[in-house]
Amino acid sequence: MNTTYAEAGIAAITDVFAAQQKTAIRLRKSTADERIAKLKKLAATIEKYESAFIEAMYADFRKPRQEVIATEILPTLMDTRHAISNLRKWMKPKRVGTPASLFGASSYVQYEPKGVSLIIAPWNYPIYLVFGPLVYAIAAGCTAMVKPSELTPNTSAVIGRVIAEAFGKEEIACFEGGVEVSTALLELPFNHIFFTGSPAIGKVVMQAAAKHLTSVTLELGGKSPAFIDESTDLKDAAEKLVWGKFVNNGQTCVAPDYLLVKRERQEALINEMKNVIEKYYNADRQGVECSSSYARIVNDRHFQRISQLIADALEKGAHIETGGKTIAEERFIAPTILTNVTTHMKIMQEEIFGPVLPVITYDNLGEAIDFVNSMEKPLALYVFSKSNEKINRILQETSAGGTCVNDCVVHLVNHDLPFGGVNNSGIGKTHGFYGFEAFSNTRAVLRQRVGFTTVKTLYPPYGEKIDSMLKMMRRFFA
Ligand code: NAD
C-alpha cells in the first residue's frame, strides 16, 4: 500500500526512490500488453473514484460536476484510451535511413523508458494534470513519483487513494504536500521530471534538475492573447471566448488572457460577450453568484491577488464593461471585462489566472503583432478571423506553444498535436505520441554487418592508401 507523505515523512521519499530504481530496470523489458493492463487498471480506478473526485473538487473550489467530468475525468480517460490503442505502434522501433558511407549497416530508433520519473502537478486541473502525464509515464514504461498540489487538498487526497489502490509504491507512488515535499523530491537524481505549473517555479525545477542533468518537461503558463479583426464572426467568437475564459473560473493555463481587438469592433464584441455571459451564467436572473455552472477562486491568496489586479487597473483608468462584483467569503469574482487597459496596469504584466478579461484595441495588425512580440512567448495564441491572409500573417510573425484559429483552448483535445509552450511558457511537449516520447529515451541503434565495412577502410596505419580513400569519400559523400 502507498502511504501519504504526512504518514511516512521525508525518509520514505528516498526509500521509495531506491525501490523505484530497481523496478525501473525491470520495466525496461515490459511489454505493450503489460503496460496496457496498467493503463486499464488506472482508468478503472479513476472511474471507481469519480464521485469522490466530484465531491472533492466541489469542496476545493466549487468546480461544477459537469466541468469535473468534461475537463478532468474525460480528458484523462481519453488520453488513456488513445495510449492503449496506439501503444504498440509507439513502442515499435522506427527504421531510419543509413548513409551510403555506412554501406551495409541498418539503423533504427528504439524507445526505451527513461526510468524513474517525477511528476509535479498544479492545482487548477488537479486530476487531469496528475493523471495525464502519468498515463504517458506508464505507456513509456517508467516508474513515477507523483506530487499533486497542496492547494486542492481534497482532490489530492483522492488522487493519493487512486494511486495507492492501483499500484505498488515501488512502481507508482503519490506524495501529498507542499513546497517541502517538492523540494525533498527535487534533491533526487530522477531520470525525468515532468512539471506543470508557473514559469517562476519551472525555473526552480530546472535548476534542481541541472544538478543531476535530469531531463525536464516544463508545462508552464503565461499571457495567451486572442486576436479579433474586422472580419471576425463576433457572435461565434464571443461564445467561444466566454467559455474559454470563464471555464474553471478563468484558472486555465490556455485561457485567453487578454483580447486584441480591432478598434471599431470593440463595442460590438463586448455587447456579444455580455449577452453570452448572461446566457451561460445568469439565465435565471438570480445573479452569477447563484449559478451552479460557475466555479470559485481556489484560495484567499489568489482571490486577493485577482481583486488587486482589478483595483490597480481601475485606479489607472480601466473601465468595467461587465462584472466587477466580488464576494470575499465565497472567493467569488464575477465574469469581468475591462476596457481602456494599458501596459502600465499590473493586469497586463502577469498571467491573470482568474475570470477577468482585459480588452486592448489596435488600429493596424502590425501594431498588435508587435505588442505580442514585446511580451514573453505565450502558451497559446488565438486568432478569430475569416481572412486567410491575416491568419497566416499572425502565425508567421508571432511565436506561441500552440494556436487555435477560430476557437480557443480546444487544441489540447487533439492527441495528434503536441501540447506545450515555448521558452517562458514551457519546454518540451506532451499528449499522444509526444507524451510517450517525453518519458522515453529515443535510443539510436546502428546494426553493422560482421566482416568488411566501409569504415574499416579508414583504420590505421595511416598512409597513402587512406589518403586516397579519404579523397574518394570526400568526392562521393561530402
Ligand atoms: P505553481 O508553480 O505554484 O505550483 C505547481 C507545483 O509546484 C505544485 O505542486 C507546488 O506544490 C509545487 N511548488 C510550488 N513551489 C515550489 C517550489 N518552490 N519548489 C518546488 N515545487 C514547488 O503553479 P500553480 O499555482 O499550482 O499552477 C498555476 C500555474 O500553472 C499557472 O502559471 C498556469 O498557467 C500553469 N499551468 C500550466 C499548464 C500547462 O499545461 N502548460 C497547465 C496548468 C497550469
Residues whose N, C-alpha, C, O or C-beta is under 5 A from the ligand:
A	BS01	NAD	I120 A121 P122 W123 K147 P148 S149 E150 G177 G178 V179 S182 T183 T196 G197 S198 P199 I201 V204 E219 L220 G221 G222 C253 S425
